[in-house]
Amino acid sequence: MTAAASTVPRRRELDRAVGLLIFLGATAMLFAALLLAYAILRAEAPVWPPAGTPPFPRGAAAANTVVLLAATLALRAARSTDRRWPALAAAALGAAFLVLQAALWRRLAATHLGPSAGALGDVFFALSAFHALHVLAGLVVLAATRARPARLLTIYWDFVLIVWIVIYVAVCLL
């Protein structure tokens, strides 16, 4: 193998890493714009949460955070072993996050915190639905990965976790 031929795989990996970083940067800007819209709504409101808004189920959102954290840890474990079960656990936990998120959305809609029920519900649904699409995309890539998950997938999943933690803190705790 020539020296030029041996650099091709490294070059492809670098190209993929740069592409992922550009994608994550653009996605971070979209989430930042949504969070800025939330901050403006909240700053302009005379009282937050708006009067008459039922309490937000912080415990359910916290459980989702724990499940997504566990999925991230399982995915990291999958990278460091030849066993398939950590990747399967990561996929199962990621899917569980989406199921729990759907259950939270139903609960919010039932308690009049859903979309079109007010600013808090609108903001949370917009942020969490956009985030859920990113979790789903990560699950699709994970399902397509037959071997150990690649480093770039782990970076993507870490990004998804960090974004969820920011959403949880900004909307649920502050």
Order of alpha helices (4+ residues) and beta strands (2+ residues): alpha-alpha-alpha-alpha-alpha
